[in-house]
Amino acid sequence: MNVRAAAANVLFQVVDKGHSLSNALPAAQQQVKPRDQALLQEICYGALRYLPRLESIANELMDKPLKGKQRVFHHLILVGIYQLSFMRIPAHAAVGETVEGTKTLKGPRLRGLINAVLRNYQRNQEELDAMAISHNAGKYGHPSWLLKLLQESYPQQWESIVEANNNKAPMWLRVNHKHHTRDQYLELLKSENIDSTAHSEAKDALKLASPCDVTKLPGFDKGWVSVQDAAAQLSLNYLTPKDGELILDCCAAPGGKTAHILERTQGSQVVAIDCDESRLKRVHDNLQRLNLKAEVICGDARNPQDWWQGEQFDRILLDAPCSATGVIRRHPDIKWLRRGEDIAALAELQSEILDAMWQQLKPGGTLVYATCSITPQENKEQVKAFLARTQDAQLEGSDAKNPGRQILPGEEDMDGFYYAILHKNA
């Protein structure tokens, strides 16, 4: 399949149909040549990062919008504009291949329109680019509700958050402590001419100077290393699991944190639960590659009585369902799939899960509440409300007026993440 046509299809699925990029892109990658898969990913991610800017330019260049069955060709135009504006592909190739995509999409009558729009953009690019960033959506590449939330919640940092969200995320590795220390694996990478640096806090984290295919990583197939952001790896620092404990990883898919607990403990019994059967397949796959064992359960965290009749847990890691506003740089579609009204609904769900999980924790036990969100409603306000209604809960390691730790996107090149340590009084 023509790569530009495939990219237009992905954008159509995400922007118009509301499908996630993580579902739409892999399906499209199967339809193009292996050598073109990286290019397809680059176009899709980039176009979604700068969607309002591209939309402004396209709308300015067309007399009337493309509607109905022709909407996919609107996205083909966005694909062409993105290449001309942000990629190093020669202009004649970008235009020619994009116009050629009309054949794959069965729209030859629109060939002339798309060619004319892209040529017009080339002729007037400087003026059109200036127009496209004259409004906040185009300038910052975020929907207005999210931009307002960031400005109100982080008046000093919102611009750096936006900038981090619009940049490509680095590739972080988690070294499997059962095979190598971090320093030992760093030397293995050096021997393969792969540059990396260690994280200051996450004890198993290495950041690659530039991303690479996992097959090039020493021992990846043997379970020596996994791909996981450093912020997510910090869950181990806060959970502090001990050998031989009964530990629950709640909302565990895709299983990175489950595996990390098992890599760092001996004789612990780890239970991983998630409500999404399809996502649990990735938990099984990860555990198999790493040669680790956990009890994996599909169930609703709000109703633990339906899936757990065992003892209360020594430790619970609750990585709650959230808006994922801390991982936009890895999932730019979040900006266009999420809505402002989603935050309150998610906060309510988090509250229900938190209360249910607290009942599964032993007196004297530790629960770590975590999200990959940066909205206060899902994080510090959530924990404040929980502490106010839960008499036997005690916050550890932070101030009750500003509970937990909020990591912002780009902080030491990490994703946005939140952690709060809650101790259950005996």
Rosetta blueprint (number, residue, H / E / L):
1 M L
2 N L
3 V H
4 R H
5 A H
6 A H
7 A H
8 A H
9 N H
10 V H
11 L H
12 F H
13 Q H
14 V H
15 V H
16 D H
17 K L
18 G L
19 H L
20 S L
21 L H
22 S H
23 N H
24 A H
25 L H
26 P H
27 A H
28 A H
29 Q H
30 Q L
31 Q L
32 V L
33 K L
34 P H
35 R H
36 D H
37 Q H
38 A H
39 L H
40 L H
41 Q H
42 E H
43 I H
44 C H
45 Y H
46 G H
47 A H
48 L H
49 R H
50 Y L
51 L H
52 P H
53 R H
54 L H
55 E H
56 S H
57 I H
58 A H
59 N H
60 E H
61 L H
62 M L
63 D L
64 K L
65 P L
66 L L
67 K L
68 G H
69 K H
70 Q H
71 R H
72 V H
73 F H
74 H H
75 H H
76 L H
77 I H
78 L H
79 V H
80 G H
81 I H
82 Y H
83 Q H
84 L H
85 S H
86 F H
87 M L
88 R L
89 I L
90 P L
91 A H
92 H H
93 A H
94 A H
95 V H
96 G H
97 E H
98 T H
99 V H
100 E H
101 G H
102 T H
103 K H
104 T H
105 L L
106 K L
107 G L
108 P H
109 R H
110 L H
111 R H
112 G H
113 L H
114 I H
115 N H
116 A H
117 V H
118 L H
119 R H
120 N H
121 Y H
122 Q H
123 R H
124 N L
125 Q H
126 E H
127 E H
128 L H
129 D H
130 A H
131 M H
132 A H
133 I L
134 S L
135 H L
136 N H
137 A H
138 G H
139 K H
140 Y H
141 G L
142 H L
143 P L
144 S H
145 W H
146 L H
147 L H
148 K H
149 L H
150 L H
151 Q H
152 E H
153 S H
154 Y L
155 P L
156 Q L
157 Q L
158 W H
159 E H
160 S H
161 I H
162 V H
163 E H
164 A H
165 N H
166 N L
167 N L
168 K L
169 A L
170 P L
171 M L
172 W E
173 L E
174 R E
175 V E
176 N L
177 H L
178 K L
179 H L
180 H L
181 T L
182 R H
183 D H
184 Q H
185 Y H
186 L H
187 E H
188 L H
189 L H
190 K H
191 S H
192 E L
193 N L
194 I L
195 D L
196 S E
197 T E
198 A E
199 H L
200 S L
201 E L
202 A L
203 K L
204 D L
205 A E
206 L E
207 K E
208 L E
209 A L
210 S L
211 P L
212 C L
213 D L
214 V H
215 T H
216 K H
217 L L
218 P L
219 G L
220 F H
221 D H
222 K H
223 G L
224 W L
225 V E
226 S E
227 V E
228 Q L
229 D L
230 A H
231 A H
232 A H
233 Q H
234 L L
235 S H
236 L H
237 N H
238 Y H
239 L H
240 T L
241 P L
242 K L
243 D L
244 G L
245 E L
246 L E
247 I E
248 L E
249 D E
250 C E
251 C L
252 A L
253 A L
254 P L
255 G L
256 G H
257 K H
258 T H
259 A H
260 H H
261 I H
262 L H
263 E H
264 R H
265 T L
266 Q L
267 G L
268 S L
269 Q E
270 V E
271 V E
272 A E
273 I E
274 D E
275 C L
276 D L
277 E H
278 S H
279 R H
280 L H
281 K H
282 R H
283 V H
284 H H
285 D H
286 N H
287 L H
288 Q H
289 R H
290 L H
291 N L
292 L L
293 K L
294 A L
295 E E
296 V E
297 I E
298 C E
299 G L
300 D L
301 A L
302 R L
303 N L
304 P H
305 Q H
306 D H
307 W L
308 W L
309 Q L
310 G L
311 E L
312 Q L
313 F E
314 D E
315 R E
316 I E
317 L E
318 L E
319 D E
320 A L
321 P L
322 C L
323 S L
324 A L
325 T L
326 G L
327 V L
328 I L
329 R L
330 R L
331 H L
332 P L
333 D L
334 I H
335 K H
336 W H
337 L H
338 R L
339 R L
340 G L
341 E L
342 D H
343 I H
344 A H
345 A H
346 L H
347 A H
348 E H
349 L H
350 Q H
351 S H
352 E H
353 I H
354 L H
355 D H
356 A H
357 M H
358 W H
359 Q L
360 Q L
361 L E
362 K E
363 P E
364 G E
365 G E
366 T E
367 L E
368 V E
369 Y E
370 A E
371 T E
372 C L
373 S L
374 I L
375 T L
376 P H
377 Q H
378 E H
379 N L
380 K H
381 E H
382 Q H
383 V H
384 K H
385 A H
386 F H
387 L H
388 A H
389 R H
390 T L
391 Q L
392 D L
393 A E
394 Q E
395 L E
396 E E
397 G L
398 S L
399 D L
400 A L
401 K L
402 N L
403 P L
404 G L
405 R E
406 Q E
407 I E
408 L L
409 P L
410 G L
411 E H
412 E H
413 D H
414 M L
415 D L
416 G L
417 F E
418 Y E
419 Y E
420 A E
421 I E
422 L E
423 H E
424 K E
425 N L
426 A L
